Amino acid sequence: MGLNRHMSVQPVWRGAWPTRGEPLAIVLPGRAQPVQFALEIVTRLSLPSLNCVALGAEGNTWYPGRFMEPIDSNQPDVDHSLERIESLVAEAESRGIPRHQIALVGFSQGACVVCEYAYRHQVRWGTVVSFTGGLIGPENQRWETVGPGLAGTPVLLTNSDSDPWVPLARTQQTAAVFRGLGAEVHQPVYPARRHEVTDAEISEARKLLLALMTA
């Protein structure tokens, strides 16, 4: 698959590796956003006892094209992005943090990577939070939904009704796929909202993360 350019980007922590049995949040920024954007999301969540790690992309871009282009046109970058998350998750597991205690959080392009990663690594995750994202692939792509692959994972999929980068229809399609895989999906729509993460969305994500922390 070639050299993975994202592996050279060091994660940035708010907190540290959790002790065995404590949750971990992995947070990804969007296209052209530095890792500091993900850290701002962490700050806005106001959960200082939750250990969080922000993963940045090399060049601040996870893959070059639009997420609804044919997936081959964004390769090998899509696979490299997923491999970068998996490497961190595997290290978490080696430290005694199972996947059902890991939260996957992303915005925009980072949210699309998070959705795609959860779809390709179907287990019971702690939670999946996609701020304005969806599964990666062209408009006519279809996804298999055989069995309870996400096994009750709480999923938050937010979007506006007029986002310029992520069509609401793709977020709705992603919600249907995840429900078909057994996830518990909440998919609020924010009319006329700009391409951003609003306080209302932060509040919804905070509820899921609090539930993970107190489970």
C-alpha positions in Angstrom: 0.0 0.0 0.0 3.0 2.3 0.1 4.4 4.6 2.8 1.6 6.0 5.0 2.3 9.7 5.2 -0.1 10.2 8.2 2.0 7.9 10.4 4.6 10.6 10.7 2.2 13.0 12.4 2.4 12.7 16.2 -0.9 12.7 18.1 -1.5 15.5 20.6 -2.9 14.7 24.0 -5.3 16.4 26.4 -4.6 14.1 29.3 -2.7 10.8 28.8 -3.2 7.2 28.1 -6.1 6.1 30.3 -5.5 3.5 33.0 -7.0 0.1 32.3 -10.8 0.3 32.2 -11.1 4.0 31.5 -12.4 5.5 28.3 -10.5 7.3 25.5 -11.7 9.8 22.9 -9.9 10.0 19.5 -10.7 13.3 17.8 -10.0 14.1 14.1 -10.1 17.6 12.5 -11.4 18.3 9.0 -9.7 19.2 5.7 -7.2 22.1 5.9 -7.6 22.2 9.7 -4.6 21.8 12.1 -4.8 19.4 15.0 -5.5 22.4 17.2 -9.1 22.4 15.8 -9.7 19.0 17.3 -8.2 20.2 20.6 -10.7 23.1 20.5 -13.5 20.6 20.2 -12.1 18.8 23.2 -12.0 22.0 25.2 -15.6 22.9 24.2 -16.8 19.4 25.5 -15.8 20.5 29.0 -14.9 17.0 30.2 -11.5 17.5 31.8 -11.4 14.0 33.3 -11.9 12.4 29.8 -8.5 11.5 28.2 -8.5 12.7 24.6 -6.1 12.4 21.8 -6.2 14.5 18.6 -5.0 12.9 15.4 -3.9 15.2 12.7 -3.3 14.4 9.0 -0.1 15.1 7.2 -0.6 18.4 5.4 -3.8 18.8 7.3 -5.6 16.7 4.6 -6.8 13.1 5.1 -7.4 12.5 1.4 -7.1 14.8 -1.7 -10.6 14.7 -3.3 -14.2 15.1 -2.3 -15.6 12.3 -0.2 -18.3 11.4 -2.7 -15.9 10.9 -5.6 -15.2 7.2 -6.5 -13.2 5.9 -3.6 -10.3 4.7 -5.8 -9.6 8.4 -6.7 -8.8 9.1 -3.1 -6.6 6.0 -2.6 -4.3 5.2 -1.0 -5.0 8.1 1.3 -8.4 6.8 2.5 -6.8 3.5 3.5 -3.9 5.3 5.1 -6.2 7.4 7.2 -8.0 4.4 8.5 -4.7 2.6 9.1 -3.6 5.6 11.2 -6.7 5.3 13.4 -6.3 1.5 13.7 -2.7 1.9 14.8 -3.8 4.1 17.7 -6.7 1.8 18.6 -4.4 -1.2 18.6 -2.1 0.5 21.0 -5.0 1.4 23.2 -6.1 -2.3 23.2 -2.5 -3.3 24.2 -2.8 -1.0 27.2 -6.1 -2.6 28.3 -8.6 -0.2 26.7 -11.1 -2.2 24.7 -12.9 -0.8 21.7 -16.2 -0.5 23.6 -14.5 2.2 25.7 -13.1 4.2 22.8 -15.0 7.2 21.4 -14.4 8.1 17.7 -15.0 11.8 17.0 -14.5 13.8 13.8 -15.6 17.0 12.0 -16.2 17.2 8.2 -13.4 15.3 6.4 -12.4 13.9 9.8 -16.0 12.8 10.4 -16.1 11.0 7.1 -12.9 9.1 8.0 -14.5 8.3 11.4 -17.6 7.0 9.8 -15.7 4.9 7.2 -13.4 3.5 10.0 -16.4 2.4 12.1 -18.1 0.8 9.1 -14.9 -1.2 8.2 -14.2 -2.1 11.9 -17.5 -3.3 13.1 -17.6 -3.8 16.9 -19.4 -2.2 19.8 -17.6 1.1 20.1 -17.9 3.4 23.0 -19.5 6.0 20.8 -19.1 7.4 17.3 -19.6 11.2 16.8 -19.7 12.6 13.3 -20.0 16.3 13.1 -21.1 16.9 9.5 -19.8 13.7 7.8 -20.8 10.4 6.2 -19.6 7.3 4.6 -17.1 7.7 1.8 -18.0 6.8 -1.8 -20.0 8.0 -4.8 -23.6 8.8 -4.9 -24.6 5.4 -6.2 -22.6 3.4 -3.7 -24.4 0.8 -1.5 -23.2 -0.6 1.8 -23.9 -4.0 3.3 -25.9 -4.1 6.5 -25.9 -7.7 7.4 -26.1 -8.5 11.1 -25.6 -6.3 14.3 -22.1 -5.3 13.4 -22.1 -2.2 15.5 -23.9 -4.0 18.4 -25.7 -1.0 20.0 -23.0 1.6 19.5 -24.3 5.1 20.3 -23.8 7.2 17.1 -24.3 10.9 16.6 -24.6 12.1 13.0 -25.1 15.9 12.7 -25.6 18.1 9.6 -27.4 21.1 8.4 -30.0 21.0 5.6 -27.8 23.0 3.3 -24.1 22.1 4.0 -21.9 23.0 1.0 -19.6 20.1 1.5 -21.6 17.2 2.9 -25.1 16.6 1.5 -27.7 15.9 4.1 -28.8 12.9 2.0 -25.4 11.2 2.6 -25.6 11.8 6.3 -29.1 10.3 6.3 -27.9 7.4 4.2 -25.1 6.8 6.7 -27.6 6.8 9.5 -29.6 4.1 7.8 -26.6 2.0 7.2 -25.5 2.3 10.8 -29.0 1.5 12.1 -29.0 -1.6 9.8 -25.8 -2.6 11.6 -27.4 -2.4 15.0 -26.2 1.0 16.1 -28.3 3.4 18.2 -28.3 6.5 15.9 -29.3 10.1 16.7 -29.3 12.3 13.6 -30.3 15.9 14.3 -30.5 18.4 11.5 -29.7 22.1 12.0 -31.5 24.3 9.5 -29.3 26.8 7.7 -26.3 26.1 9.9 -22.9 27.0 8.5 -20.1 24.5 8.0 -19.1 24.4 11.7 -19.7 22.7 15.0 -22.3 24.5 17.0 -22.8 24.6 20.7 -25.9 22.4 20.3 -23.9 19.7 18.6 -21.3 19.9 21.3 -24.0 19.4 23.8 -25.3 16.3 22.1 -21.8 14.8 21.9 -21.1 15.6 25.5 -24.2 13.6 26.6 -22.8 10.5 24.8 -19.3 10.9 26.2 -20.7 11.4 29.7 -22.6 8.2 29.4 -19.4 6.4 28.2 -17.5 7.8 31.2 -20.1 6.7 33.7 -20.9 3.3 32.2 
